């Protein structure tokens, strides 16, 4: 048995990964090499165009988006055309400055998290137009977004949905249409679609002659869609350099194809996670960027990591906000509480601005020096307490480094999935909640129709449940919520909270 | 042995807690009653004025803030005076509408999370003035806040720090003073302090004759300071009803003093957490408000729960954003991945606005119906997969219910701490990181002073390390970061990333 040390500090695509404060469970060279070659082989097959998402019978092609030469020959023209169309469209919009000055993204999950994170990471007040988002089916939340927006004259809506039938996005679009109509504006003159070719959304946008349409390829999954028009269109419209975003990712892809595990940061990261999670039971991954601009990065990674790996009883739980703020929140638990996590520090080395706050003789200490000191201090304190951590260090939060960071995590997730033998590219568990939700909407129709037959009198929960064959508690909860809503027509003279089978509900046709 | 069922649905202070989808490890009545009485007794002592935070020799009095009759007699006048002073001041400021129209909060951790959460939870565009925050020592982040603010003429700064020496807050204040000076304005005419009486900040504000000062009592901890001037002042300035906020919390306090465990929601919640964490190893608590307005609630709870309970190897890890958005992110893992969590759903029943998006005959389905259906569907799907969850249901996100929710979690945390025998009111682990950070700043002075002695020539890392008695890697990392900073005077002709002991650094006096 020859040993290999996975405690390394390596640099790729402008990102330095430091694993010297990690604990690795395995150091036997031959065992590690076998594990690593299997993961590399799986990734080569994926990049070669295999059906890597077997359940959905799909290829997995997000790596092709940043290096078209790696794509199957028949896909290259399409990839280039989409990117060029995005850039040309954004250029036109940005040149006509008076037409569209603000953007409203309508999308959820993979269609929203990336653009939101990139916007918050890179926006510069005065230069970057404002990006608003409808990323839920919360009507109160939507109302607030429209109140924040005020006038809609200068707003371009970007509707993003691969299949076109995501319910939250459909609802967001329906409400937005209403708002535009109320303002005397035509939604179609303010709308672009980013969607799969031939989807319901694609057809709608085509029929209604929206401002533009951009494709999401079948082989692009939601959580890895940032380098497709899903992420590129908002980025380009906001004035960010999409070429540098793509280049950062492409360079990291190149570096993380390397076969020498100690020189491949994605492999090293995946091995570090594997040691922590599967072998030491440290299932949580705390993302700590010492940088206000990256406060949404952990939310982006939550989806990328948890939706990819959270299956068959496996999973890595991702959370975190930003340092040093979080030191005043949950670092107490990281240092002295349950040892169930790996911490991942992110540090941009260069600040856009800084101020000297202390002078000791000739030596000046700045606001940013304190930020760095808190990072060092916290990592040291965790290390002393036996808590493993990694650090990612890079020059600056910009398009190139953001692209490289995302590519690094994407590939680490892919390798990790190989280690534990799961398909990282589907999300079967999401379907269950959607189906259950559809059943809830069906039940709403059943219950309201039943009450409709008794117009004029209130009926007790037990009676409704018995006649409709439903659980009384479920009947009760649905009707009491509807009784609070203005639009439903459901009435009740009872208390709102608690459960009582004798509670009575009625219906008034509107 | 007589059994007791902890699967309940109970209502207190406008909040309905439903634990019927939880798993409880213990149902033996006498065992539970003993555990519960100990926790209630500890809480009675705390509320009676005992030194409940023994390590810091402090009383713990946040419950007194919302019901002054429960406070020790000698404290009552002070509590009332502080609240009245906050309300009177806010009234004056709000009446002079043209003077201060926007607010800048300078604080971190418990001094920022509460006001940020309340602002995002309750703000109403057009009515609520804007609240900006400096809650970190990130200079790039600060620059962006000032760029967002633009003119400072109408900005009132609220500096919040109990001891007055929190470094991040000091730095935020120093930079803010610079910005006001650069705009030709006097910071003191735009500043109020919320701080402990006699603190360095209190003295500074007094000496410089700031606009106003408000006290933080010694017996108020950062993470439970929302009902002290820390939370009340921003809330009142923003136009929120602080009386209703206090009343919601007071009513919940009253309800959660009850001795019958199945009627005390804080006790039931604490027992549910205890079953999940200590007895079943489900250490994570996922907070899922189906409500855009409560997206920061989990961040608030992260501090309250993790800083209180994360010690002596214990802890509950809190994360979450909002539903149904998170269904498109990590719900996959909750349903099919590691079964290491309890989910906590939050549901406001009434929407401020809603839109009909479907009609099936007479039955209309709204945007909000879908939100509710996704919640029901997701909870059902988790339940079917054997994942325990709770639900908190209430009429509306407003001052009263927010106050009640916070009080509910505060007391549940207190009970839980009793169960596992820890002090919920100190945070010894935070100190280690701060001390380590101070050592880092000292090292910076050592290294720069050393380089200063060699002005004009660059020195290698190994040599610097040997002469200063420091670890070469630490020396290297600090100097390369300083070499990127404009203010430090440290120079290097080398590459930025990676580590090399032969790298050379110099110093140019500015």
Interface residues (C-beta under 8 A of the other chain):
Chain A: X9 X10 X11 X14 X15 X16 X20 X108 X109 X110 X112 X113 X124 X125 X126 X135 X136 X137 X138 X139 X140 X141 X142 X143 X144 X147 X148 X150 X166 X167 X168 X170 X171 X174 X175 X178 X222 X283 X284 X290 X291 X292 X293 X299 X302 X303 X306 X307 X309 X310 X311 X312 X313 X314 X315 X317 X318 X319 X321 X322 X323 X324 X325 X327 X328 X329 X330 X331 X332 X333 X334 X335 X336 X337 X338 X339 X340 X341 X348 X349 X350 X351 X352 X353 X354 X355 X356 X357 X360 X361 X362 X363 X364 X365 X366 X367 X368 X369 X370 X371 X372 X373 X374 X376 X377 X378 X380 X381 X384 X385 X393 X394 X395 X397 X427 X428 X429 X430 X432 X433 X434 X435 X436 X437 X438 X439 X440 X441 X444 X445 X448 X449 X452 X474 X477 X478 X480 X481 X482 X484 X485 X486 X487 X488 X489 X496 X497 X498 X499 X509 X510
Chain B: X9 X10 X11 X14 X15 X16 X108 X109 X110 X112 X113 X124 X125 X126 X135 X136 X137 X138 X139 X140 X141 X142 X143 X144 X147 X148 X166 X167 X168 X170 X171 X174 X175 X178 X222 X283 X284 X290 X291 X292 X293 X299 X302 X303 X306 X307 X309 X310 X311 X312 X313 X314 X315 X317 X318 X319 X321 X322 X323 X324 X325 X327 X328 X329 X330 X331 X332 X333 X334 X335 X336 X337 X338 X339 X340 X341 X348 X349 X350 X351 X352 X353 X354 X355 X356 X357 X360 X361 X362 X363 X364 X365 X366 X367 X368 X369 X370 X371 X372 X373 X374 X376 X377 X378 X380 X381 X384 X385 X393 X394 X395 X397 X427 X428 X429 X430 X432 X433 X434 X435 X436 X437 X438 X439 X440 X441 X444 X445 X448 X449 X452 X473 X474 X477 X478 X480 X481 X482 X484 X485 X486 X487 X488 X489 X496 X497 X498 X499 X509 X510
